[in-house]
Amino acid sequence: MTAVINDKVFTVTPASVKMTAGIVSGEITEMKVTERIEEGSGRVVEPPKLTGKLALKNISADQTVRLVGGKILYIDAQGQPIKLEANRTEPTFRISSERLDPGQDATQDVAVEFPLEALKAKNMKEIRLEFPYIPSPFKEETLNFTVSIGGQ
């Protein structure tokens, strides 16, 4: 007999947040925490994960942005990071579109580990999203050159 696995979903309030950092604006939406539980025994089959959709936009008029990656930190009521359990991977993610030209945007799903302690103690104050980027000047030039066709 196969055990029945259920998703236990915890709401994140607010479920979406808008932010701006330098020349990049962003929004993370549809945030929730889900862990998978074996029905009957209550055993955790898959530890909690934070999921959502991340949208980033280059709001500069003249700079290109190279997105290096992202990291999420979970902060407790005292302003200290909440550590993940030893056997879990750091909550980092790659940005699918590495380069954003002026006005360009990119959207992607995010699914990262979430600390069990934050669910049990309910002492989490904030989620911090870190995404380093490298700005560089963006120029568009036009080159005109004279040509002749067939010796005319």
LINGIJO-V471556 format. One line per field, one symbol per residue. ss: DSSP state (a for helix, b for strand, c for the rest). Layout:
ss->???
This chain:
ss->ccccbbbbbbbcccccbbbbbccbbbbbbbbbbbbbbbcccccbbbbbbbbbbbbbbbccccbbbbbccbbbbbbbccccbccccccccccbbcccccbbccccbbbbbbbbbccaaaaaaccbbbbbbbccbbbbbccccccccccccccc
